């Protein structure tokens, strides 16, 4: 078999982070130039030697996020749960292309006004469990804080169910308020929110700016369609997104549920987690 033409070839890494962000990376992620260079080399070697991976991006932008809110008005009568997942995936992937964001992490803000029963029935309980568990375990985002306002009492059971699915670490970072005023009284910082929520930039302008960001990111995001794996080397449970499959290995062996071989990557690397 000939040499693989990777979706994005290897490139040299030059740190463009500000001094302040580099300090955050050092203090919170124990990351500096040496650890970044080593992690990049290890990830590239692992990808090349893993028989499950058919093609992938080997550029620094993709791999660095592995070593580690937008206003969305969703009409459940017009769109499906697949559409909702795509919206979030495109948003998160675009955000994670920025190295500053990778290091500093993300603060989520959601307004529950208008959320009703049709929104809640977009996903079955089984689908909801799989999305939450897989999302937390496989998407390399640093979820720093999560704020929610205007949660109607009628959806409390859904909120309780959702909170029960996430880890204690993330659950401790979730703050729910009855209203914007309640959140502000509890010292929630609104400076980065749209003007309608106490910030300085009108929501329409924010949406227009985000559209431009997405258009700029489009060529990179489309390369993800060229990435591929050998599905036949994954179990049926893994292919359907079962939570139980998360406990299985993801190394270089192609057999068995106790697959922990990492193609020479050190054990300490396996235990790195995105905070």
Long-range contacts (C-beta under 8 A, 24 or more apart in sequence): 4-48, 4-55, 6-55, 6-56, 6-57, 6-58, 7-55, 7-56, 7-57, 7-58, 7-223, 7-226, 7-227, 8-57, 8-58, 8-59, 8-62, 8-223, 9-58, 9-59, 10-44, 10-58, 10-59, 11-58, 11-59, 11-60, 12-60, 13-37, 13-40, 13-60, 13-64, 16-99, 17-99, 17-100, 17-103, 18-100, 21-100, 21-103, 21-104, 24-103, 24-104, 25-103, 28-103, 28-275, 29-68, 29-103, 29-275, 31-67, 31-68, 31-103, 36-64, 36-67, 39-63, 39-64, 39-67, 39-269, 40-64, 40-67, 42-265, 42-266, 42-269, 43-67, 45-263, 45-264, 45-265, 46-252, 46-262, 46-263, 46-265, 49-252, 49-263, 49-264, 50-251, 50-252, 50-263, 51-230, 51-233, 51-252, 51-254, 52-229, 52-230, 52-233, 52-234, 52-250, 52-252, 52-254, 53-229, 53-230, 54-228, 54-229, 54-230, 55-226, 55-227, 55-228, 56-227, 57-223, 57-224, 57-227, 61-97, 61-99, 61-220, 64-99, 64-102, 65-96, 65-97, 65-102, 65-140, 66-140, 67-140, 67-272, 68-102, 68-103, 68-140, 68-142, 68-272, 68-274, 69-106, 69-107, 69-108, 69-109, 69-110, 70-207, 70-210, 71-111, 71-194, 71-203, 71-206, 71-207, 73-114, 74-119, 76-118, 76-119, 76-121, 76-122, 77-118, 80-122, 81-122, 81-123, 81-127, 84-122, 85-131, 90-214, 90-221, 92-139, 92-141, 93-217, 93-221, 93-224, 94-213, 94-214, 94-217, 94-221, 95-141, 96-140, 96-141, 97-217, 97-220, 102-140, 102-142, 103-142, 104-142, 104-144, 105-141, 105-142, 105-143, 105-144, 105-275, 106-141, 106-142, 106-143, 106-144, 107-144, 107-145, 107-146, 107-147, 107-192, 108-143, 108-145, 108-146, 108-147, 109-147, 109-148, 109-193, 109-197, 110-146, 110-147, 110-148, 110-149, 111-148, 111-149, 111-150, 111-197, 112-148, 112-149, 112-150, 112-151, 112-152, 112-155, 113-149, 113-150, 115-151, 115-152, 115-155, 116-152, 116-155, 117-154, 120-155, 120-158, 125-161, 128-161, 128-162, 128-165, 129-165, 129-243, 130-241, 130-242, 130-243, 132-162, 132-165, 132-166, 133-165, 133-243, 133-246, 134-241, 134-243, 134-246, 136-166, 136-167, 136-170, 137-246, 138-246, 140-274, 141-274, 142-274, 142-275, 143-170, 143-173, 144-173, 145-173, 145-175, 146-170, 146-173, 146-174, 146-175, 147-175, 147-176, 147-177, 147-183, 147-188, 148-174, 148-175, 148-176, 148-177, 149-176, 149-177, 149-178, 149-179, 149-180, 149-182, 149-183, 150-178, 150-179, 150-180, 151-176, 151-178, 169-275
